[in-house]
Amino acid sequence: MKRMSCNRSLSCALSTGNALIGVRLEVEYNRVNLDGSTEYLGWIKGTIAAWNRSKGYLVNFEDGDQEWLQSVEEQDVRLFE
């Protein structure tokens, strides 16, 4: 898989919304535990399943979780072609 350079790039500006449905990505996650400590979870792989103008991008992760991301143009998101 080839990584797409998305952060502030022309290619990402041209590929947004519905055009990204089906694109694979990784999202970097941290979790705050009950005791206030932060646990690094790493890069979680998934696929963009849908796009909604107000909600953003629906991501189906390989572990079965789903999440709406407002933007894929963040440092903690990597897109792949």
N, C-alpha and C positions, 0 to 999 in steps of 0.2 A: 504494500500500500504506500502510495506517495502522499506525503503530507502537503496540504494546501496552505500556503501562507495567507492567513486571513486578517491578521491584525492590521488595520488601516491600509489594506492593499487594494489595488484596482480590481484584481480578480474576484475578491470577496464582494466588493461593491456591486459587481455585475452579477453575482450569484447570491441572491437573497430570496427570502420568502419561499414560495412553492418550488422554486428551482433547486432548493437544497433537500427536498424530500428524497429519502433513500441514501443520503450521504452518511458515511461512517464518521464517527468522531470519538474523542476521548475528553472527559471532563475531570479535572483535578478536584478532589474532595478532601476536606478536613471535617472532623466531627468534634463538637464540644461535649465532653462528658459531664455527668451530673456534678462531679467535684470541681468543674471549671477547667480541667485540663483539656488540651487539644490533642486529638489523635489523628495522625496523617493516614488517610485511606488510600492514597495513590490516584493513578489515572484509571478511570472506569470507562470501558468501551460501550458504545451504543450506536444507534442509528436514528436519524431524524425521521419521524413517522408522519408528522403533520406540521402545518404552519397556520397561525391565526394572527391577524393584524394586531389584536389587543393582547393576546397571551404570549405570543412568540413562537418558539419551536418546541414541539412535543418530542421528547427523546425516549426511545425504548432502550433500556440498558440490558446488557447480556445477562445480568443477574435477575431479571424480571421486573425491576423497578421502572417507573416512568416518572418523568419530570418535565415541566414546562420551563424552558430557558428564555428569558426576554431577548437575549442576544447571543450570537455565536462569535461575536467579535470581541472576546475577552481574553485575557492572558491565561485563564484557567480552562480554555476550550481549544482543542486542536482538531481541525477537520482533515479528512483524508479523501483522496480521489479514488 
